Amino acid sequence: DGTNLPVVLMGDFNVKPDDPWLEKISERLKSAAAARNNYEFTWSTYNPNRQIDYIFVPKTAEVLSYEVHKFRISDHRPVTAEIEL
């Protein structure tokens, strides 16, 4: 929290989007998925039923794209975002 540099935070958070745990992150960063209105499920690969993988970016960043990929390389679906700082 002590840096003035842009921060990108991403990974498997194991919580759904409405979990209070994400509120602290949302005070400083925004969800790339929400910025693109894309709420596709990321877990599990074979029967997706929840979003638990996230990419958070600076609130001033423009999210140019956000995608949940359908290929199977783990138990989670890969997530990518293109952003402009």
N, CA, C and O atoms as CSV, one atom per row, in Angstrom:
chain,resi,resn,atom,element,x,y,z
A,1,ASP,N,N,0.817,-1.199,0.000
A,1,ASP,CA,C,0.000,0.000,0.000
A,1,ASP,C,C,0.861,1.263,0.000
A,1,ASP,O,O,0.341,2.366,-0.173
A,2,GLY,N,N,2.166,1.113,0.191
A,2,GLY,CA,C,3.010,2.286,0.293
A,2,GLY,C,C,3.637,2.752,-1.000
A,2,GLY,O,O,4.456,3.670,-0.976
A,3,THR,N,N,3.286,2.156,-2.134
A,3,THR,CA,C,3.899,2.550,-3.393
A,3,THR,C,C,2.993,3.460,-4.206
A,3,THR,O,O,1.767,3.383,-4.123
A,4,ASN,N,N,3.618,4.319,-4.989
A,4,ASN,CA,C,2.867,5.156,-5.930
A,4,ASN,C,C,2.921,4.582,-7.339
A,4,ASN,O,O,2.344,5.146,-8.269
A,5,LEU,N,N,3.616,3.459,-7.494
A,5,LEU,CA,C,3.727,2.807,-8.792
A,5,LEU,C,C,2.448,2.029,-9.097
A,5,LEU,O,O,1.747,1.617,-8.172
A,6,PRO,N,N,2.133,1.821,-10.375
A,6,PRO,CA,C,0.963,1.013,-10.723
A,6,PRO,C,C,1.136,-0.416,-10.213
A,6,PRO,O,O,2.233,-0.972,-10.258
A,7,VAL,N,N,0.055,-0.995,-9.732
A,7,VAL,CA,C,0.067,-2.353,-9.192
A,7,VAL,C,C,-0.961,-3.183,-9.937
A,7,VAL,O,O,-2.099,-2.758,-10.136
A,8,VAL,N,N,-0.541,-4.383,-10.348
A,8,VAL,CA,C,-1.457,-5.373,-10.905
A,8,VAL,C,C,-1.385,-6.580,-9.981
A,8,VAL,O,O,-0.305,-7.099,-9.699
A,9,LEU,N,N,-2.546,-7.017,-9.516
A,9,LEU,CA,C,-2.639,-8.136,-8.584
A,9,LEU,C,C,-3.520,-9.195,-9.228
A,9,LEU,O,O,-4.652,-8.911,-9.619
A,10,MET,N,N,-3.005,-10.414,-9.341
A,10,MET,CA,C,-3.800,-11.451,-9.997
A,10,MET,C,C,-3.523,-12.812,-9.391
A,10,MET,O,O,-2.461,-13.063,-8.821
A,11,GLY,N,N,-4.516,-13.687,-9.532
A,11,GLY,CA,C,-4.331,-15.039,-9.061
A,11,GLY,C,C,-5.628,-15.699,-8.638
A,11,GLY,O,O,-6.725,-15.185,-8.856
A,12,ASP,N,N,-5.455,-16.861,-8.023
A,12,ASP,CA,C,-6.552,-17.664,-7.490
A,12,ASP,C,C,-6.797,-17.199,-6.054
A,12,ASP,O,O,-5.989,-17.474,-5.167
A,13,PHE,N,N,-7.904,-16.500,-5.824
A,13,PHE,CA,C,-8.201,-15.964,-4.498
A,13,PHE,C,C,-9.132,-16.873,-3.694
A,13,PHE,O,O,-9.327,-16.661,-2.497
A,14,ASN,N,N,-9.705,-17.882,-4.351
A,14,ASN,CA,C,-10.597,-18.849,-3.687
A,14,ASN,C,C,-11.798,-18.213,-3.000
A,14,ASN,O,O,-12.304,-18.750,-2.014
A,15,VAL,N,N,-12.255,-17.078,-3.509
A,15,VAL,CA,C,-13.471,-16.452,-2.993
A,15,VAL,C,C,-14.305,-15.954,-4.173
A,15,VAL,O,O,-13.766,-15.626,-5.230
A,16,LYS,N,N,-15.610,-15.903,-3.985
A,16,LYS,CA,C,-16.517,-15.393,-5.010
A,16,LYS,C,C,-16.468,-13.859,-5.031
A,16,LYS,O,O,-16.022,-13.247,-4.060
A,17,PRO,N,N,-16.921,-13.231,-6.126
A,17,PRO,CA,C,-16.813,-11.776,-6.258
A,17,PRO,C,C,-17.478,-10.962,-5.152
A,17,PRO,O,O,-17.055,-9.836,-4.890
A,18,ASP,N,N,-18.507,-11.497,-4.498
A,18,ASP,CA,C,-19.204,-10.749,-3.459
A,18,ASP,C,C,-18.617,-10.971,-2.059
A,18,ASP,O,O,-19.182,-10.508,-1.069
A,19,ASP,N,N,-17.502,-11.667,-1.980
A,19,ASP,CA,C,-16.890,-11.947,-0.680
A,19,ASP,C,C,-16.314,-10.670,-0.065
A,19,ASP,O,O,-15.614,-9.928,-0.755
A,20,PRO,N,N,-16.590,-10.394,1.213
A,20,PRO,CA,C,-16.080,-9.186,1.878
A,20,PRO,C,C,-14.553,-9.073,1.859
A,20,PRO,O,O,-14.011,-7.974,1.976
A,21,TRP,N,N,-13.871,-10.185,1.714
A,21,TRP,CA,C,-12.413,-10.183,1.700
A,21,TRP,C,C,-11.880,-9.343,0.541
A,21,TRP,O,O,-10.805,-8.753,0.645
A,22,LEU,N,N,-12.630,-9.288,-0.567
A,22,LEU,CA,C,-12.185,-8.527,-1.737
A,22,LEU,C,C,-12.442,-7.031,-1.598
A,22,LEU,O,O,-11.926,-6.251,-2.399
A,23,GLU,N,N,-13.213,-6.612,-0.620
A,23,GLU,CA,C,-13.536,-5.192,-0.453
A,23,GLU,C,C,-12.292,-4.335,-0.245
A,23,GLU,O,O,-12.199,-3.242,-0.804
A,24,LYS,N,N,-11.345,-4.805,0.541
A,24,LYS,CA,C,-10.121,-4.047,0.802
A,24,LYS,C,C,-9.318,-3.847,-0.487
A,24,LYS,O,O,-8.779,-2.767,-0.728
A,25,ILE,N,N,-9.244,-4.886,-1.303
A,25,ILE,CA,C,-8.556,-4.770,-2.590
A,25,ILE,C,C,-9.267,-3.766,-3.478
A,25,ILE,O,O,-8.624,-2.967,-4.159
A,26,SER,N,N,-10.593,-3.806,-3.473
A,26,SER,CA,C,-11.388,-2.928,-4.337
A,26,SER,C,C,-11.317,-1.462,-3.933
A,26,SER,O,O,-11.705,-0.590,-4.711
A,27,GLU,N,N,-10.837,-1.182,-2.750
A,27,GLU,CA,C,-10.645,0.218,-2.357
A,27,GLU,C,C,-9.544,0.865,-3.195
A,27,GLU,O,O,-9.581,2.070,-3.447
A,28,ARG,N,N,-8.569,0.073,-3.625
A,28,ARG,CA,C,-7.429,0.610,-4.354
A,28,ARG,C,C,-7.400,0.200,-5.828
A,28,ARG,O,O,-6.932,0.959,-6.677
A,29,LEU,N,N,-7.895,-0.986,-6.125
A,29,LEU,CA,C,-7.823,-1.530,-7.477
A,29,LEU,C,C,-9.215,-1.875,-7.988
A,29,LEU,O,O,-10.175,-1.949,-7.220
A,30,LYS,N,N,-9.309,-2.086,-9.307
A,30,LYS,CA,C,-10.591,-2.521,-9.873
A,30,LYS,C,C,-10.413,-3.868,-10.557
A,30,LYS,O,O,-9.324,-4.214,-11.014
A,31,SER,N,N,-11.486,-4.602,-10.616
A,31,SER,CA,C,-11.507,-5.912,-11.259
A,31,SER,C,C,-11.540,-5.730,-12.772
A,31,SER,O,O,-12.382,-5.002,-13.299
A,32,ALA,N,N,-10.623,-6.395,-13.465
A,32,ALA,CA,C,-10.619,-6.343,-14.930
A,32,ALA,C,C,-11.891,-6.982,-15.489
A,32,ALA,O,O,-12.424,-6.519,-16.497
A,33,ALA,N,N,-12.374,-8.031,-14.847
A,33,ALA,CA,C,-13.609,-8.689,-15.292
A,33,ALA,C,C,-14.788,-7.725,-15.206
A,33,ALA,O,O,-15.572,-7.612,-16.148
A,34,ALA,N,N,-14.911,-7.037,-14.084
A,34,ALA,CA,C,-16.023,-6.092,-13.901
A,34,ALA,C,C,-15.922,-4.937,-14.888
A,34,ALA,O,O,-16.938,-4.463,-15.397
A,35,ALA,N,N,-14.710,-4.487,-15.157
A,35,ALA,CA,C,-14.524,-3.370,-16.090
A,35,ALA,C,C,-15.014,-3.725,-17.490
A,35,ALA,O,O,-15.433,-2.846,-18.243
A,36,ARG,N,N,-14.962,-5.004,-17.840
A,36,ARG,CA,C,-15.414,-5.458,-19.161
A,36,ARG,C,C,-16.764,-6.175,-19.092
A,36,ARG,O,O,-17.207,-6.762,-20.080
A,37,ASN,N,N,-17.415,-6.130,-17.934
A,37,ASN,CA,C,-18.700,-6.814,-17.746
A,37,ASN,C,C,-18.629,-8.280,-18.160
A,37,ASN,O,O,-19.528,-8.795,-18.825
A,38,ASN,N,N,-17.565,-8.933,-17.764
A,38,ASN,CA,C,-17.366,-10.334,-18.091
A,38,ASN,C,C,-17.255,-11.111,-16.776
A,38,ASN,O,O,-16.243,-11.032,-16.080
A,39,TYR,N,N,-18.278,-11.840,-16.457
A,39,TYR,CA,C,-18.319,-12.569,-15.191
A,39,TYR,C,C,-18.321,-14.083,-15.422
A,39,TYR,O,O,-18.970,-14.834,-14.694
A,40,GLU,N,N,-17.581,-14.517,-16.450
A,40,GLU,CA,C,-17.512,-15.949,-16.730
A,40,GLU,C,C,-16.842,-16.669,-15.560
A,40,GLU,O,O,-15.961,-16.130,-14.890
A,41,PHE,N,N,-17.282,-17.884,-15.343
A,41,PHE,CA,C,-16.710,-18.692,-14.270
A,41,PHE,C,C,-15.306,-19.171,-14.649
A,41,PHE,O,O,-15.021,-19.449,-15.814
A,42,THR,N,N,-14.447,-19.259,-13.651
A,42,THR,CA,C,-13.054,-19.663,-13.871
A,42,THR,C,C,-12.723,-21.016,-13.264
A,42,THR,O,O,-11.662,-21.575,-13.539
A,43,TRP,N,N,-13.612,-21.543,-12.448
A,43,TRP,CA,C,-13.355,-22.826,-11.799
A,43,TRP,C,C,-14.631,-23.638,-11.800
A,43,TRP,O,O,-15.693,-23.066,-11.555
A,44,SER,N,N,-14.601,-24.862,-12.044
A,44,SER,CA,C,-13.488,-25.691,-12.488
A,44,SER,C,C,-13.441,-25.758,-14.005
A,44,SER,O,O,-14.374,-25.333,-14.687
A,45,THR,N,N,-12.377,-26.282,-14.511
A,45,THR,CA,C,-12.203,-26.360,-15.960
A,45,THR,C,C,-13.311,-27.169,-16.613
A,45,THR,O,O,-13.844,-26.771,-17.648
A,46,TYR,N,N,-13.661,-28.301,-16.017
A,46,TYR,CA,C,-14.592,-29.230,-16.667
A,46,TYR,C,C,-16.054,-28.895,-16.415
A,46,TYR,O,O,-16.916,-29.239,-17.223
A,47,ASN,N,N,-16.340,-28.236,-15.313
A,47,ASN,CA,C,-17.718,-27.871,-14.994
A,47,ASN,C,C,-17.706,-26.522,-14.270
A,47,ASN,O,O,-17.953,-26.467,-13.066
A,48,PRO,N,N,-17.422,-25.437,-14.992
A,48,PRO,CA,C,-17.277,-24.138,-14.331
A,48,PRO,C,C,-18.563,-23.708,-13.621
A,48,PRO,O,O,-19.648,-23.706,-14.203
A,49,ASN,N,N,-18.406,-23.340,-12.329
A,49,ASN,CA,C,-19.580,-22.931,-11.552
A,49,ASN,C,C,-19.298,-21.778,-10.597
A,49,ASN,O,O,-20.145,-21.439,-9.771
A,50,ARG,N,N,-18.103,-21.165,-10.701
A,50,ARG,CA,C,-17.809,-19.998,-9.859
A,50,ARG,C,C,-16.610,-19.229,-10.400
A,50,ARG,O,O,-15.752,-19.778,-11.090
A,51,GLN,N,N,-16.580,-17.972,-10.072
A,51,GLN,CA,C,-15.437,-17.124,-10.409
A,51,GLN,C,C,-14.599,-16.964,-9.149
A,51,GLN,O,O,-15.056,-16.396,-8.157
A,52,ILE,N,N,-13.358,-17.474,-9.195
A,52,ILE,CA,C,-12.473,-17.339,-8.035
A,52,ILE,C,C,-11.074,-16.864,-8.435
A,52,ILE,O,O,-10.206,-16.689,-7.579
A,53,ASP,N,N,-10.860,-16.658,-9.730
A,53,ASP,CA,C,-9.575,-16.177,-10.236
A,53,ASP,C,C,-9.771,-14.748,-10.728
A,53,ASP,O,O,-10.746,-14.453,-11.420
A,54,TYR,N,N,-8.853,-13.869,-10.374
A,54,TYR,CA,C,-9.057,-12.444,-10.616
A,54,TYR,C,C,-7.809,-11.761,-11.143
A,54,TYR,O,O,-6.682,-12.192,-10.900
A,55,ILE,N,N,-8.047,-10.687,-11.870
A,55,ILE,CA,C,-6.999,-9.744,-12.234
A,55,ILE,C,C,-7.490,-8.380,-11.765
A,55,ILE,O,O,-8.525,-7.894,-12.222
A,56,PHE,N,N,-6.742,-7.767,-10.851
A,56,PHE,CA,C,-7.048,-6.426,-10.361
A,56,PHE,C,C,-6.013,-5.459,-10.901
A,56,PHE,O,O,-4.816,-5.749,-10.904
A,57,VAL,N,N,-6.482,-4.310,-11.358
A,57,VAL,CA,C,-5.613,-3.314,-11.992
A,57,VAL,C,C,-5.863,-1.949,-11.360
A,57,VAL,O,O,-6.855,-1.769,-10.653
A,58,PRO,N,N,-4.979,-0.990,-11.603
A,58,PRO,CA,C,-5.219,0.355,-11.061
A,58,PRO,C,C,-6.553,0.918,-11.556
A,58,PRO,O,O,-6.974,0.650,-12.681
A,59,LYS,N,N,-7.194,1.683,-10.717
A,59,LYS,CA,C,-8.489,2.268,-11.091
A,59,LYS,C,C,-8.370,3.187,-12.296
A,59,LYS,O,O,-9.348,3.397,-13.013
A,60,THR,N,N,-7.185,3.736,-12.526
A,60,THR,CA,C,-6.977,4.632,-13.660
A,60,THR,C,C,-6.634,3.883,-14.948
A,60,THR,O,O,-6.581,4.498,-16.013
A,61,ALA,N,N,-6.402,2.588,-14.878
A,61,ALA,CA,C,-6.052,1.800,-16.065
A,61,ALA,C,C,-7.281,1.564,-16.927
A,61,ALA,O,O,-8.399,1.448,-16.426
A,62,GLU,N,N,-7.054,1.496,-18.218
A,62,GLU,CA,C,-8.121,1.122,-19.143
A,62,GLU,C,C,-7.980,-0.365,-19.435
A,62,GLU,O,O,-6.913,-0.825,-19.842
A,63,VAL,N,N,-9.047,-1.108,-19.229
A,63,VAL,CA,C,-9.038,-2.540,-19.517
A,63,VAL,C,C,-9.510,-2.708,-20.957
A,63,VAL,O,O,-10.691,-2.544,-21.265
A,64,LEU,N,N,-8.561,-3.037,-21.831
A,64,LEU,CA,C,-8.858,-3.163,-23.252
A,64,LEU,C,C,-9.519,-4.493,-23.585
A,64,LEU,O,O,-10.358,-4.574,-24.482
A,65,SER,N,N,-9.131,-5.531,-22.856
A,65,SER,CA,C,-9.750,-6.840,-23.071
A,65,SER,C,C,-9.615,-7.672,-21.804
A,65,SER,O,O,-8.723,-7.458,-20.983
A,66,TYR,N,N,-10.522,-8.619,-21.672
A,66,TYR,CA,C,-10.505,-9.573,-20.559
A,66,TYR,C,C,-11.114,-10.855,-21.091
A,66,TYR,O,O,-12.185,-10.832,-21.698
A,67,GLU,N,N,-10.437,-11.980,-20.867
A,67,GLU,CA,C,-10.945,-13.233,-21.411
A,67,GLU,C,C,-10.683,-14.392,-20.463
A,67,GLU,O,O,-9.608,-14.511,-19.874
A,68,VAL,N,N,-11.693,-15.241,-20.331
A,68,VAL,CA,C,-11.554,-16.522,-19.650
A,68,VAL,C,C,-11.437,-17.557,-20.760
A,68,VAL,O,O,-12.361,-17.735,-21.554
A,69,HIS,N,N,-10.302,-18.234,-20.812
A,69,HIS,CA,C,-10.030,-19.173,-21.899
A,69,HIS,C,C,-10.635,-20.541,-21.605
A,69,HIS,O,O,-10.716,-20.966,-20.453
A,70,LYS,N,N,-11.048,-21.205,-22.642
A,70,LYS,CA,C,-11.768,-22.477,-22.511
A,70,LYS,C,C,-10.846,-23.700,-22.536
A,70,LYS,O,O,-11.307,-24.812,-22.280
A,71,PHE,N,N,-9.558,-23.522,-22.837
A,71,PHE,CA,C,-8.699,-24.697,-22.897
A,71,PHE,C,C,-8.357,-25.194,-21.506
A,71,PHE,O,O,-8.421,-24.448,-20.529
A,72,ARG,N,N,-7.994,-26.465,-21.431
A,72,ARG,CA,C,-7.803,-27.145,-20.150
A,72,ARG,C,C,-6.326,-27.424,-19.902
A,72,ARG,O,O,-5.735,-28.303,-20.530
A,73,ILE,N,N,-5.740,-26.673,-18.985
A,73,ILE,CA,C,-4.347,-26.922,-18.617
A,73,ILE,C,C,-4.195,-27.122,-17.114
A,73,ILE,O,O,-3.125,-27.508,-16.643
A,74,SER,N,N,-5.252,-26.864,-16.367
A,74,SER,CA,C,-5.253,-27.121,-14.930
A,74,SER,C,C,-6.701,-27.250,-14.484
A,74,SER,O,O,-7.590,-27.384,-15.324
A,75,ASP,N,N,-6.957,-27.212,-13.185
A,75,ASP,CA,C,-8.328,-27.276,-12.702
A,75,ASP,C,C,-9.022,-25.919,-12.789
A,75,ASP,O,O,-10.218,-25.821,-12.515
A,76,HIS,N,N,-8.283,-24.864,-13.169
A,76,HIS,CA,C,-8.843,-23.520,-13.375
A,76,HIS,C,C,-8.757,-23.160,-14.846
A,76,HIS,O,O,-7.874,-23.635,-15.560
A,77,ARG,N,N,-9.681,-22.316,-15.299
A,77,ARG,CA,C,-9.590,-21.788,-16.646
A,77,ARG,C,C,-8.665,-20.573,-16.632
A,77,ARG,O,O,-8.802,-19.707,-15.767
A,78,PRO,N,N,-7.731,-20.496,-17.570
A,78,PRO,CA,C,-6.814,-19.358,-17.612
A,78,PRO,C,C,-7.551,-18.053,-17.893
A,78,PRO,O,O,-8.542,-18.029,-18.623
A,79,VAL,N,N,-7.055,-16.980,-17.306
A,79,VAL,CA,C,-7.649,-15.654,-17.453
A,79,VAL,C,C,-6.560,-14.694,-17.940
A,79,VAL,O,O,-5.442,-14.700,-17.424
A,80,THR,N,N,-6.895,-13.874,-18.937
A,80,THR,CA,C,-5.949,-12.862,-19.414
A,80,THR,C,C,-6.657,-11.516,-19.530
A,80,THR,O,O,-7.875,-11.445,-19.697
A,81,ALA,N,N,-5.880,-10.475,-19.438
A,81,ALA,CA,C,-6.396,-9.129,-19.630
A,81,ALA,C,C,-5.332,-8.288,-20.315
A,81,ALA,O,O,-4.137,-8.448,-20.063
A,82,GLU,N,N,-5.771,-7.406,-21.168
A,82,GLU,CA,C,-4.883,-6.412,-21.755
A,82,GLU,C,C,-5.286,-5.071,-21.169
A,82,GLU,O,O,-6.451,-4.678,-21.219
A,83,ILE,N,N,-4.306,-4.378,-20.615
A,83,ILE,CA,C,-4.605,-3.100,-19.971
A,83,ILE,C,C,-3.693,-2.008,-20.511
A,83,ILE,O,O,-2.608,-2.273,-21.030
A,84,GLU,N,N,-4.155,-0.795,-20.377
A,84,GLU,CA,C,-3.348,0.375,-20.719
A,84,GLU,C,C,-3.245,1.238,-19.481
A,84,GLU,O,O,-4.252,1.670,-18.921
A,85,LEU,N,N,-2.007,1.485,-19.057
A,85,LEU,CA,C,-1.788,2.300,-17.857
A,85,LEU,C,C,-1.727,3.760,-18.198
A,85,LEU,O,O,-1.548,4.594,-17.311
